[in-house]
């Protein structure tokens, strides 16, 4: 195995298009990072192939901060240790919906339950009449394409350098940020078609480069747009930045874990 870097930080997004939360460790399952994007708001005004309200239509969604009501239960499956002890490693059981309830802090500081109708009213403000919202809850991560996204801090740095500004890595909304050691950006592109081991157990198959959209133009602190970010990625990097991966071997990932290329 060839060591290529370390895990710089871990993130999950309990509600699709809302703010993420920084984690010290995360369970990576076949369906994605445990607790990642398990809630979304179905939008009747969105395309049938992608029927969710996101920051593309409602930029202010990025200023809503979701938090699991029971942080300990949301950290990993209850029976993870027992399941992993059974050869060859049994798939653990995810918690019931009631055990993974989320409260959302609104931009004005109020806290609402994820299923409070007042939250839908807030999210609907400024939308056209055709956008009727309802809450969706899933046992799997409601990611755009693949279960897990990876992005190197070197790529963040390179895009910022090309633009002559400092970029906040959070605008790229990855699950796993990597430190690949060198100053070279977009080194993660070379992992496509290969497998990575993270820590002592988790194995990811890196499947695709990540096609980017308006979301990367939005400042994660203010939700203000900077279209130049997308223009730069489109002109210089084929509109893609970061990579997608599927989980081949489940397990826990921790900040600082070694990342190795295994084939």
Secondary structure as UniProt FT lines:
FT   STRAND          2..12
FT   TURN            16..17
FT   STRAND          21..23
FT   STRAND          25..29
FT   TURN            30..31
FT   STRAND          32..33
FT   TURN            34..37
FT   STRAND          39..43
FT   TURN            44..45
FT   HELIX           48..50
FT   TURN            55..57
FT   HELIX           59..63
FT   STRAND          65..68
FT   TURN            71..75
FT   TURN            78..79
FT   HELIX           80..84
FT   TURN            87..89
FT   HELIX           97..100
FT   STRAND          102..105
FT   TURN            107..108
FT   STRAND          111..113
FT   TURN            114..115
FT   HELIX           117..124
FT   TURN            125..126
FT   TURN            129..130
FT   STRAND          133..137
FT   STRAND          148..152
FT   HELIX           153..163
FT   HELIX           169..172
FT   STRAND          176..179
FT   TURN            185..186
FT   HELIX           187..191
FT   TURN            192..193
FT   STRAND          195..198
FT   TURN            199..201
FT   STRAND          202..211
FT   HELIX           214..217
FT   TURN            220..222
FT   HELIX           227..237
FT   TURN            238..239
FT   STRAND          240..249
FT   STRAND          251..254
FT   TURN            255..256
FT   STRAND          258..261
//
